[in-house]
Amino acid sequence: MKYVTLNNGVHMPVVGYGVYQVAPGECEQCVLDAINVGYRAIDTAQSYGNEAEVGAAVAKSGVPREDIFLTTKVWISNAGYEKAKASIDASLRKLRTDYIDLLLIHQPYSDYYGTYRAMEEAYKAGKLRAIGVSNFYPDRLVDLCLYAEVTPAVNQVETHVFFQQREAHEVMKKYGVVHQSWGPFAEGRNDFFTNPVLTSIGKAHCKSAAQVALRYYVQSDVVVIPKSVRKERMAENLDIFDFALSDDEMRQIQALNEEKSLFFSHYDPAIVEMMASLKR
Ligand code: NDP
């Protein structure tokens, strides 16, 4: 496993396992499978409803807690200093741990400055090893970097070959924030897994389109957390460290970029309303 060093010196695996849309009933087994095939980072969230299953799997795995990098996220309904503070303790209990490796603000809505203050406090108290954000577009990220006491270590945003976030990446780099991808396969949209550029490059390396894409991100300094409920795919998605893409192959994949979300824009007022209405 390769690691990236965050802006506070903490090491984070460059490939982790994401558990969004992994049902609570299968999550514990999936996380155990992921740890067994070699994952050492797990990405969950308060809103996924499976933090307890992640915690149970880590406890059962037999792998020392300090060898696993656990990420979770504070949901909008827990925004604001007091609620966020209580939610951090609730996440710690569900995850059966006395520290979280990385805590992110899930969405850039509601009183996220209050949330961030609670996170800074928990960070200083040793409950969190690193803190950061998710879905912060460059304007809000820069604002937080300029006015918060602790610079966010990570920004987790939609990133895949069709939406590479190149400008946002440069802003993150400028402020020392690690760019983490969510939806590295665009959840299969746009015929991701049969894309001709990805499959033909894959053929040359005896790798799948999924592996080529993941390799591309990692070679572009983007951390990834692919999700799969199938053990063989979990292993496939981790097996990207025995080949490298050439400059020409990197350019071909760069050219797939449409720099547009395949999901939704966080700038869209209807999305802000929709997120606010979600009861999680
Ligand atoms: P992904 O882009 O990781 O796609 C997951 C889909 O790809 C699933 O349908 C999976 O199917 C399939 N798949 C996985 N591996 C392969 C493979 N090798 N070959 C073919 N198909 C494959 O989507 P996610 O949205 O899950 O993103 C990853 C993680 O990012 C999430 O789990 C979550 O942790 C995080 N995330 C964060 C968000 C945020 O707002 N911060 C938003 C969305 C995600 P199957 O399971 O059947 O294998």
Boltz pocket constraint, residues with backbone or C-beta under 6 A from the ligand:
constraints:
  - pocket:
      binder: B
      contacts: [[A, 17], [A, 18], [A, 19], [A, 20], [A, 21], [A, 43], [A, 44], [A, 106], [A, 134], [A, 135], [A, 156], [A, 157], [A, 181], [A, 182], [A, 183], [A, 184], [A, 185], [A, 186], [A, 187], [A, 188], [A, 193], [A, 208], [A, 210], [A, 211], [A, 225], [A, 226], [A, 227], [A, 228], [A, 229], [A, 230], [A, 233], [A, 236], [A, 237]]
      max_distance: 6.0
